């Protein structure tokens, strides 16, 4: 139920992000979802890619600092309140969302939200108990 996410530490300077995308492009790796957070000195690029192991190897060979993070992808109704209902469920059950990012493939269908939880296993159990769709990792990598 968990998916692998690449976490890449980048110097906050012009062109550094393009070096990552060029490396992945040259290796034939597709970016499925991403999030970029920055400070004045560095950024953290979080990626879901079509081939995690290949991407990790390619980026390490290019000198990037790369980590693996377990995340959970959830299908959330693309309508007002869809996300709120889910976040309320987590809050009532003491599960903290450390961060999240989302994408929509088709308006009016479901949004896909990538979550990082403080208690991942308990979050998965809660999602399953409430019949909320967790997107399997292989499906996520190929969306």
N, C-alpha and C positions, 0 to 999 in steps of 0.2 A: 504494500500500500504506500510505502514511502518512495520518493523519487530522489535521484542524485542531482544536486545543483552544484555548479562550479562557482566558487567565490574567488575572484581575482583581485589582488591588490595592485592599484595603479598609481603611479606618480601623477599628481594633478598638473599636467602640462599638455600643451597643444600636440595633437597627433598620437598620443599614447593609446587612446581608445581605438583609433583607426588601425594601429598595429595589431591589436587583438582581432578585430574583425577581418583584417587581411589574412592573418595567420589561419583563422578558421575557414575563411573562404577558399584559400589556396589548398586546404586539406579536404575540401568538399563537405564540410560540417555545417549543418543548418542550425541557426539560432531559432529556437521555438518561443522563448520568452526571455525578458531581461529586466533588470532593475539596476540603476546606478545611483549610488549615494556618495556624497563627497564631503570632504573637509577642506581646509585651505591647503593642506599638504598632500593628501592622497584621496583616492576614491576606492570604493568597493563595488566591483561589477559582479552582479549575480546573474548567472545564465543557466537556462535549461536548453540543452543542445541535443541534436539527433544522435550523437555518439559520444557519450561522456568520456570513456577511457581514451579514445583517440584525441579528443579535444584537450584533455588534461596533459597527455604526452606532448602534443604539438606545442602547447603554450609553455610547458616547462622547458622544452628544448629552446624556445625563444627567450628564455630568461624571466618569465613571469612567475610570481609567487601565486600558486594555485592551491585552493583547498576544496574539500568535499563537504557539503552540508546536506543533511537529510531534510527534505521538505515534503509537504503533502499537497497534492493538487485536488481541488474540490470544484464540482460543477454547482454553480449558484444561479438561481433564476435571474435573468436579466430584466429586472423590473424594480420599481421603487420599493425599497424595504427588503429586498432579497439578501443583501449583505448584512443589514442590521439584524435580521432574525438569526442569522448564523452567529454573529458576534455576541449577541445577547445570550445565546445558548452556551457559548464558551465561557462568558463572564459568570453566568449563574452556576457553572460547574468548576469554577476556579482555574480555568485554563487560560494562560496568558498568550496572546499573539505577539511574538517578538518582532516580526515584520511580515509583510505580505505585499504582493503585487498581482496584477490581473491583466487579462486580455479577453476580448470578445471576438469570436470568429464570425458570428452572424447575429445582427441586432435582433432582439426579441427572443432569442433562444437562451442558452445558458452562458454566463461568463465563466471563465476558468480562473480560479484564484489560487495562487501558490502561497502556502502558509508555512511559516517557521514558528513552532510552538515551544513553550518551555517544557511541556510534558507531551511529547509526540504520541507515545503509545496510548495514553489516556484520551487524547484528542481523537485518535483513530477509532477507539472503542466508542466514544460518544457519537461520532459521525455515523458509524455503523448502526448503533442502537437507535438512531433517529432516521434511518433510511436515507441518509444524505449521500449522494454519489461521490465516491472517491475515484478519481481518474487513475487507472493503473499506469505505472511508469512507462511501459512500452508504448501505450497509446499516447501519452503526453509527449514523448520524444518524437512521435511521428505526426502530430497534429499540424 
